[in-house]
């Protein structure tokens, strides 16, 4: 049975990988330069989205949520500060804690970017029947959940 499963997987692996690459290309176009006038990566967009959802986020929470080291997160936040999209401030109770929030420019940017992203993703999803969208989401959630179980999260 294991050999049969391996054979089935290898048969579909290349098609799965090429489909994921194509989907990845679509997601790279989440925020066109015409909207943001900034050079924002998809990772930076997700950091900004996390901050937007939390209102104020700790550096440690952001690095954990993004799956990067604190040093990498610091570099990313430094870049977003240079773009005037976020503000870094120390916690009033504990100076060791560094909090990040969106600046007014960051809030305006995210409002436009999220609207555009929702339109783009909506246009992509409306090409397939709703029942297939539900199946796709369930499969993606299963992949994430199984990955977390495997990593012990």
C-alpha positions as CSV (number, residue, x, y, z in Angstrom):
1,X,0.0,0.0,0.0
2,X,2.9,2.4,0.8
3,X,4.4,1.9,-2.7
4,X,1.0,2.5,-4.3
5,X,0.7,5.7,-2.2
6,X,4.2,6.9,-3.2
7,X,3.4,6.1,-6.9
8,X,0.2,8.2,-6.7
9,X,2.0,11.1,-5.0
10,X,4.9,11.1,-7.4
11,X,2.4,11.1,-10.3
12,X,0.8,14.3,-9.1
13,X,3.8,16.0,-7.5
14,X,5.0,17.9,-10.6
15,X,1.5,19.1,-11.5
16,X,0.9,20.2,-7.8
17,X,4.2,22.0,-7.7
18,X,3.6,23.9,-11.0
19,X,0.1,24.8,-9.9
20,X,1.5,26.2,-6.6
21,X,4.1,28.2,-8.5
22,X,1.4,29.7,-10.7
23,X,-0.8,30.5,-7.7
24,X,2.3,32.1,-6.0
25,X,2.7,34.3,-9.0
26,X,-0.9,35.5,-8.7
27,X,-0.3,36.3,-5.0
28,X,2.8,38.3,-5.8
29,X,0.5,40.7,-7.6
30,X,-1.5,41.4,-4.5
31,X,-0.4,45.0,-4.3
32,X,0.5,46.6,-7.6
33,X,2.8,49.7,-7.6
34,X,-0.1,51.7,-9.0
35,X,-1.8,51.4,-5.6
36,X,1.0,51.6,-3.1
37,X,3.7,53.6,-4.9
38,X,6.0,51.5,-2.6
39,X,8.1,48.4,-3.2
40,X,6.4,46.0,-0.7
41,X,7.0,42.3,-0.6
42,X,4.3,39.8,0.1
43,X,6.0,39.1,3.5
44,X,5.9,42.7,4.4
45,X,2.2,42.9,3.4
46,X,1.5,40.0,5.8
47,X,3.4,41.7,8.6
48,X,1.3,44.9,8.0
49,X,-1.9,42.8,7.9
50,X,-1.0,41.1,11.3
51,X,-0.3,44.5,12.8
52,X,-3.6,45.9,11.4
53,X,-5.5,43.0,12.8
54,X,-3.9,43.3,16.3
55,X,-3.8,47.2,16.4
56,X,-0.5,46.9,18.3
57,X,1.8,43.9,18.0
58,X,4.9,42.8,19.9
59,X,8.0,42.1,17.9
60,X,8.2,38.6,19.3
61,X,4.6,37.8,18.3
62,X,5.2,39.1,14.8
63,X,8.3,37.0,14.4
64,X,6.5,33.9,15.7
65,X,3.5,34.5,13.5
66,X,5.7,34.9,10.4
67,X,8.0,32.1,11.2
68,X,11.1,34.2,11.1
69,X,13.8,35.0,13.7
70,X,13.5,38.2,15.8
71,X,16.5,39.5,13.9
72,X,14.8,39.0,10.5
73,X,11.7,40.6,11.8
74,X,13.6,43.6,13.1
75,X,15.1,44.1,9.7
76,X,11.7,43.9,8.1
77,X,10.2,46.4,10.6
78,X,13.2,48.7,10.1
79,X,12.3,48.8,6.4
80,X,8.6,49.5,7.1
81,X,9.6,52.3,9.5
82,X,11.8,53.8,6.7
83,X,8.7,53.7,4.5
84,X,6.7,55.4,7.3
85,X,4.2,52.6,7.4
86,X,4.8,51.5,11.0
87,X,5.8,53.0,14.3
88,X,8.0,51.3,16.9
89,X,7.4,52.1,20.6
90,X,8.4,50.6,23.9
91,X,5.7,49.1,26.2
92,X,4.7,51.5,29.0
93,X,4.9,48.7,31.6
94,X,8.0,46.8,30.4
95,X,10.6,48.7,28.4
96,X,12.1,45.4,27.2
97,X,8.9,44.8,25.1
98,X,8.8,46.5,21.7
99,X,5.4,47.2,20.2
100,X,4.7,48.0,16.6
101,X,1.6,49.8,15.2
102,X,0.6,51.1,11.9
103,X,1.2,54.8,11.2
104,X,-1.5,56.8,9.5
105,X,0.2,56.3,6.2
106,X,0.3,52.5,7.0
107,X,-3.4,52.5,7.8
108,X,-4.3,54.3,4.5
109,X,-2.0,52.0,2.6
110,X,-3.5,48.8,4.1
111,X,-7.1,50.1,3.5
112,X,-6.3,50.4,-0.3
113,X,-4.2,47.3,-0.4
114,X,-6.7,45.0,1.3
115,X,-9.5,46.3,-0.9
116,X,-7.4,45.6,-4.0
117,X,-6.4,42.2,-2.7
118,X,-10.0,41.2,-1.9
119,X,-11.0,42.2,-5.4
120,X,-8.2,40.3,-7.0
121,X,-8.8,37.1,-5.0
122,X,-12.5,37.5,-5.5
123,X,-12.0,37.6,-9.3
124,X,-9.8,34.5,-9.1
125,X,-12.3,32.6,-6.9
126,X,-15.4,33.5,-8.9
127,X,-14.0,31.4,-11.7
128,X,-14.7,28.2,-9.9
129,X,-18.0,26.9,-8.3
130,X,-18.6,27.6,-4.7
131,X,-18.6,23.9,-3.8
132,X,-15.1,23.7,-5.2
133,X,-14.0,26.8,-3.3
134,X,-15.2,25.1,-0.1
135,X,-13.3,21.9,-0.9
136,X,-10.2,24.0,-1.8
137,X,-10.3,25.8,1.5
138,X,-10.8,22.6,3.4
139,X,-7.8,21.0,1.7
140,X,-5.6,24.0,2.3
141,X,-6.6,24.1,6.0
142,X,-5.9,20.3,6.3
143,X,-2.4,20.9,4.8
144,X,-1.7,23.6,7.3
145,X,-3.1,21.7,10.2
146,X,-1.1,18.5,9.3
147,X,2.1,20.6,8.9
148,X,1.5,22.1,12.4
149,X,0.9,18.6,13.9
150,X,4.1,17.3,12.3
151,X,6.0,20.3,13.8
152,X,4.4,19.8,17.2
153,X,2.6,23.2,17.2
